[in-house]
Amino acid sequence: MEEASSLFERFLRTYPEGSPIFEEGAAGYEMFIVHSGKVKLLKKSKGGEDKTLTVLGPGEFFGEMSLIDGSPRSTSAVAGEEGAGLIVLDMAKFMYLIQQHPMFSYTIMGKLSQRLREANVSIIG
């Protein structure tokens, strides 16, 4: 596990508290895994205000949808109160992990399924 950790740390970026990671509607060419700190995912309301959808912590990931389907970012992401250390994966690194570590893709698919189910419940009630 230590070997994998040091491998990922080469792709680590740090963001100070409150700094934007990406904006809703922007093109997305990377996904992120939270290594340390917290990240807030925000969505613009009809009134134009940012609403916090969720706060993610270490081990959680975000930004994968734009990387996978090429669509613009569906939310904005901002570093939390203590900032955030994020492992950044572009398409080449993402594909490498999928090919070399199949459980990585299973984890991504499982989380996407969970998020879709939660969205269905919130829409339908």
Long-range contacts (C-beta under 8 A, 24 or more apart in sequence): 8-33, 8-35, 8-87, 9-35, 9-87, 11-87, 11-88, 11-89, 11-93, 12-85, 12-86, 12-87, 12-88, 13-85, 13-86, 13-88, 14-83, 14-84, 14-85, 14-86, 15-79, 15-83, 15-84, 15-85, 15-86, 16-79, 16-83, 17-79, 17-80, 17-81, 17-82, 17-83, 18-78, 18-79, 19-78, 19-79, 19-83, 20-76, 20-77, 20-78, 20-79, 21-77, 21-78, 21-79, 21-84, 21-86, 22-63, 22-73, 22-76, 22-77, 23-73, 23-76, 24-72, 24-73, 24-74, 24-75, 24-76, 25-72, 25-73, 26-72, 26-73, 27-66, 27-72, 27-73, 28-63, 28-65, 28-66, 28-67, 28-71, 28-72, 28-73, 29-66, 29-67, 29-90, 29-91, 30-63, 30-67, 30-88, 30-89, 30-90, 31-61, 31-62, 31-63, 31-64, 31-66, 31-67, 31-88, 31-89, 31-94, 32-61, 32-62, 32-63, 32-77, 32-86, 32-87, 32-88, 32-89, 33-59, 33-60, 33-61, 33-86, 33-87, 33-89, 34-58, 34-59, 34-60, 34-61, 34-62, 34-84, 34-85, 34-86, 35-84, 35-85, 35-86, 35-87, 36-84, 36-85, 37-79, 37-80, 37-82, 37-83, 37-84, 37-85, 38-79, 38-80, 38-81, 38-82, 38-84, 39-77, 39-78, 39-79, 39-80, 39-84, 39-86, 40-77, 40-78, 40-79, 40-80, 41-75, 41-76, 41-77, 42-75, 42-76, 42-77, 42-78, 43-74, 43-75, 43-76, 44-76, 50-76, 55-80, 61-108, 61-111, 64-108, 64-112, 65-112, 67-91, 67-94
